[in-house]
Amino acid sequence: MAPKSLAQIDGLMIDLDGTTYLGDYLLPGAAEFYHAARDLGKRILYITNNSSKSPEQYLGKLRALGIPARNDEVFTSGEATLIYLKQKGCRSIFPIATTEFRRMMVEAGFAIDDKHPDYVVLGFDTELTYEKLKTGCLLLKKGARFVASHPDPVCPMAEGEVPDAGSMLALIETATDRKPEVIVGKPNPLMFELGLKRLKVPKASTAIVGDRISTDVAMAEHAGVTSILVLSGVTTPEEAEQSRHRIDYVVQTMADIIPMLTS
């Protein structure tokens, strides 16, 4: 059940693509919201399913857009995926992923292997090639384990919705008859649990803010925390009204949340 007032919320997990910005365009109300939340002492974690970039790249983008992000305030599905793989004892990976996500894998201590990897790992690969797809599918058919960073079929951009990891996953599943053992990002409760450790506030005083019902709202529902749906990305008002998921608050822009934080 949602708290009577968002004034009871101490920590906010907030989505980026479609909630904070679209491409390189800061969405209306986002800057005002973040500055107000800071002034009220709210803890913030920018949590994104987009595994194409590193946390450092997201920090740079947020700061360039005028958002006061701190070094430990970005958490990506890519980071969560690497934590999961460490827990599973993975040592080698074949990545279907961007150069930046691949760099993160190497820095985390994983070997890149296109012959006998422990796992094939799919991220949001904006540098996707047929050669990567072919190699990954052949490795899966030979028995490599399979993990995907997140399920989003499309990513909202300024020019429209573009194919995301979920669409790439559908292609691989069709070609291999293999499904990933886990899709790590939102709405997986693992993403929330790992994010909560980074946010460092009690679960009961945490809210999730995002534009997507199937990931942001669904994760909040699974976790039993407050959800705030912002109609700035992929979700329409009609879809919000017809959703089978519990949505605690629906707003047009992030600025609409500001008075709710104090009343």
Stockholm file with secondary structure:
# STOCKHOLM 1.0

chainA/1-263         MAPKSLAQIDGLMIDLDGTTYLGDYLLPGAAEFYHAARDLGKRILYITNNSSKSPEQYLGKLRALGIPARNDEVFTSGEATLIYLKQKGCRSIFPIATTEFRRMMVEAGFAIDDKHPDYVVLGFDTELTYEKLKTGCLLLKKGARFVASHPDPVCPMAEGEVPDAGSMLALIETATDRKPEVIVGKPNPLMFELGLKRLKVPKASTAIVGDRISTDVAMAEHAGVTSILVLSGVTTPEEAEQSRHRIDYVVQTMADIIPMLTS
#=GR chainA/1-263 SS CCCSCGGGCCEEEECCBTTTEETTEECTTHHHHHHHHHHTTCEEEEEECCCSSCHHHHHHHHHHTTCCCCTTCEEEHHHHHHHHHHHTTCCEEEEESCHHHHHHHHHTTCEECSSSCSEEEECCCTTCCHHHHHHHHHHHHTTCEEEESCCCSEEEETTEEEECHHHHHHHHHHHHSCCCSEECSTTSHHHHHHHHHHHTSCGGGEEEEESCIIIIIHHHHHHTCEEEEETTSSCCHHHHHHCSSCCSEEESSGGGGGGGGCC
#=GC SS_cons         CCCSCGGGCCEEEECCBTTTEETTEECTTHHHHHHHHHHTTCEEEEEECCCSSCHHHHHHHHHHTTCCCCTTCEEEHHHHHHHHHHHTTCCEEEEESCHHHHHHHHHTTCEECSSSCSEEEECCCTTCCHHHHHHHHHHHHTTCEEEESCCCSEEEETTEEEECHHHHHHHHHHHHSCCCSEECSTTSHHHHHHHHHHHTSCGGGEEEEESCIIIIIHHHHHHTCEEEEETTSSCCHHHHHHCSSCCSEEESSGGGGGGGGCC
//
